[in-house]
Amino acid sequence: MLTDTILKNEGMRVLAENLGWVEAERFIALMLREPFDYTEWQEDLYKDVPLKDFLSSAMEFRKRQTK
């Protein structure tokens, strides 16, 4: 399991690589500013992803983390 500091750093790196620094900061600001239900957001976020694909991605991610 990653430490909180490493997780925050990795999360920002992933956001910045995919969105750019400005949009990554904007995303963080939006998440902090708007009250929202994280669980509900997650359900909507992955509703169109087949469970098999989701689980496969999760297993691949876990394999990369344990190397």
URFEN-V201122 format. One line per field, one symbol per residue. ss: DSSP state (a for helix, b for strand, c for the rest). phi: phi as a letter, one per 40 degrees, with the letter a starting at -180 (. if undefined). burial: + if it has 16 or more other ideal C-beta (glycine too) atoms within 10 Angstrom, else -. Layout:
ss = ???
phi = ???
burial = ???
//
This chain:
ss = cccaaaaaaaaaaaaaaaacaaaaaaaaaaaaaccccaaaaaaaacccccaaaaaaaaaaaaaaacc
phi = .ccdccccccccccccccbgccccccddcccccccacdcccccccbcccdddccccccccccccccc
burial = --------------+--------+-------------------------------------------
//
